[in-house]
Each structure stands twice: as C-alpha cells, then as structure tokens.
Amino acid sequence: MPIETASLAAHGPVIPVIVIQRLEDAVPMAEALLAGGVKVLEVTLRTPVALAAMEAIARAVPQAIVGAGTLRTVDDVRAARDAGCQFGVSPGFTESLAEACRVHGLPLLPGVSTASEVMQANDAGYRFLKLFPAVAVGGVQLLKALAGPFADVSFCPTGGITPDNAAQFLALPNVRVCGGSWLTPADAIEQGDWARITELARACTALRA
C-alpha cells in the first residue's frame, strides 16, 4: 500500500536532498544516513546515475524510504516507480504530473511557491506541499502569511535551508519537516567520508526542540 507523504515527517525533522554523481557512492551514503537516524532519502533526478542509485539503495538498504526528487514529467514518474521509489517530490505542480503519480501509485509531495499554486494543488487533493525555493520566495515570513488562508495545509520547505535556519522553519506550526542538502556534502561523498555524513544526520535530531 502506498505511503502517505505526510507520514514522512514522522521519521525525523529533515529529509536530505541528495545528488549522486557516482553509482558506487549510493549504498554507503544511504547506510551512513541510516546509521545517523535519517531514514527518508530524497535522491534527485539531476545526474545520469540517479535512477540506478535509487534502485541500488532500494534493493540494498530496505530499511530506507527512498524517494525521487526533481520529478518533472510523466516519464520521470514511471522511471522512479520502476526504480523502487516509494514517493516522489517535484519542484512545481502540474495536473499531468499529479495524474501520472496517481496512475503509477507513487505518492507525490508537490512543489509550490505562491498562493495560487497552493490552491491548484489543493484542488487536486494535496494538503502537504513542498515550498520551493523556500528562502528565495519568502521563507519563514511567507509560511507565516500562508498559514492564515491555508490553515489546513502543511509544508516541507526546501531550498536555502541550512543548519543555521532550519530550526526557525521547524518551529512554525504549518511546517512538518524540511528538506536540506547539507546532510550529504559533495566533498564528503567524493572522499567517502561516511562518518561525517552519519554525524550530520545525528545532529538533525536536535533541530526540532
């Protein structure tokens, strides 16, 4: 049975936004995050090995909940599902993408950045949304403003979230979880410094006081 994307927040305050350049890094990186208590992994479709990385993690690290980020097309949805992903994340929202996710049974966390886009996503049945790019479009102040007219909507802000500002976002009543790329620094992955990634993952648990 497909998971509900809102349930992803139950596994910790931060979902790592992951860019994999080398396939051989995928499994040890996922194991390092899991060792630090981070179970939900968003692997972005930004590199040629992304789909293979998702498939490798889903197969070798079954405890992880693997999602595909940067979904933009119907083909992306199909490929992500075939790779074993349990959810998808998109930078924006279109009805065709939402329909493809429904057809293929892939729960979607759709991206929005304006009130009109929130309403469009709501019309399609979505109440848990990704605010992207969060800091660039107004950050904490925008989320506070959206809380008034959209009291039944919650968010996962992504884009510009750092260890320094994450707690400010997570303190908002309409923020369930946030997405961040700082858990998997490119240099740590390149150097195979899995212990550093585990420590960054462990530090996330303290962000929601």
Backbone hydrogen bonds, N-H to C=O, Kabsch-Sander energy under -0.5 kcal/mol:
donor,donor_aa,acceptor,acceptor_aa,energy
7,S,4,E,-1.6
8,L,5,T,-1.7
9,A,6,A,-1.1
10,A,7,S,-1.5
11,H,8,L,-1.6
12,G,9,A,-1.3
15,I,178,C,-2.7
17,V,180,G,-2.4
18,I,16,P,-0.8
18,I,42,E,-3.2
20,I,18,I,-0.5
21,Q,19,V,-0.6
25,D,22,R,-1.7
26,A,23,L,-1.6
29,M,25,D,-2.0
30,A,26,A,-2.3
31,E,27,V,-2.6
32,A,28,P,-2.0
33,L,29,M,-2.2
34,L,30,A,-2.4
35,A,31,E,-2.1
36,G,32,A,-1.0
36,G,33,L,-0.5
37,G,34,L,-1.7
38,V,33,L,-2.5
39,K,37,G,-0.7
41,L,39,K,-0.6
41,L,65,I,-2.6
42,E,16,P,-1.8
43,V,41,L,-0.7
43,V,67,G,-2.7
44,T,18,I,-3.0
44,T,42,E,-0.6
45,L,69,G,-1.8
46,R,44,T,-1.6
50,A,47,T,-1.5
53,A,49,V,-2.5
54,M,50,A,-2.4
55,E,51,L,-2.3
56,A,52,A,-2.3
57,I,53,A,-2.4
58,A,54,M,-2.7
59,R,55,E,-1.9
60,A,56,A,-2.7
61,V,57,I,-2.9
64,A,61,V,-1.9
65,I,39,K,-2.7
66,V,64,A,-0.8
67,G,41,L,-3.1
68,A,87,F,-2.1
69,G,43,V,-2.6
69,G,67,G,-0.6
71,L,89,V,-2.5
77,V,73,T,-1.7
78,R,74,V,-2.2
79,A,75,D,-2.6
80,A,76,D,-2.5
81,R,77,V,-2.4
82,D,78,R,-2.4
83,A,79,A,-1.6
84,G,81,R,-1.5
85,C,80,A,-2.2
86,Q,66,V,-3.5
87,F,66,V,-0.8
88,G,107,P,-2.8
89,V,68,A,-2.8
90,S,109,L,-1.8
98,A,94,T,-2.1
99,E,95,E,-2.6
100,A,96,S,-2.1
101,C,97,L,-2.2
102,R,98,A,-2.0
103,V,99,E,-2.8
104,H,100,A,-2.3
105,G,101,C,-0.6
105,G,102,R,-0.8
106,L,101,C,-2.6
109,L,88,G,-2.6
111,G,92,G,-1.2
112,V,130,K,-2.8
118,V,114,T,-1.9
119,M,115,A,-2.1
120,Q,116,S,-2.1
121,A,117,E,-2.4
122,N,118,V,-2.5
123,D,119,M,-2.3
124,A,120,Q,-1.1
125,G,122,N,-1.9
126,Y,121,A,-2.5
129,L,127,R,-0.5
129,L,154,S,-2.6
130,K,110,P,-3.0
131,L,129,L,-0.6
131,L,156,C,-0.8
132,F,112,V,-2.4
132,F,130,K,-0.7
134,A,131,L,-0.8
134,A,158,T,-2.7
135,V,159,G,-2.5
137,V,133,P,-2.0
138,G,135,V,-1.0
139,G,134,A,-3.0
141,Q,138,G,-1.0
142,L,138,G,-1.1
143,L,139,G,-2.2
144,K,140,V,-2.2
145,A,141,Q,-2.0
146,L,142,L,-2.6
147,A,143,L,-1.2
148,G,144,K,-0.5
148,G,145,A,-0.9
150,F,146,L,-1.9
151,A,148,G,-0.6
153,V,150,F,-1.8
154,S,127,R,-2.6
155,F,174,N,-2.8
156,C,129,L,-2.4
158,T,131,L,-2.7
159,G,179,G,-0.6
165,N,162,T,-0.6
166,A,162,T,-2.2
168,Q,165,N,-0.7
169,F,165,N,-1.4
170,L,166,A,-2.7
171,A,167,A,-1.2
172,L,169,F,-1.7
175,V,172,L,-1.7
176,R,155,F,-2.0
176,R,174,N,-0.6
177,V,155,F,-1.0
178,C,13,P,-2.3
179,G,157,P,-2.4
180,G,15,I,-1.9
184,T,181,S,-1.2
189,I,185,P,-2.2
190,E,186,A,-2.5
191,Q,187,D,-2.0
192,G,188,A,-0.6
192,G,189,I,-0.9
193,D,188,A,-2.8
194,W,192,G,-1.9
197,I,193,D,-1.3
198,T,194,W,-2.2
199,E,195,A,-2.1
200,L,196,R,-2.3
201,A,197,I,-2.2
202,R,198,T,-2.4
203,A,199,E,-2.0
204,C,200,L,-0.8
204,C,201,A,-0.8
205,T,201,A,-0.5
205,T,202,R,-1.1
206,A,203,A,-1.2
207,L,204,C,-1.9
209,A,207,L,-1.0
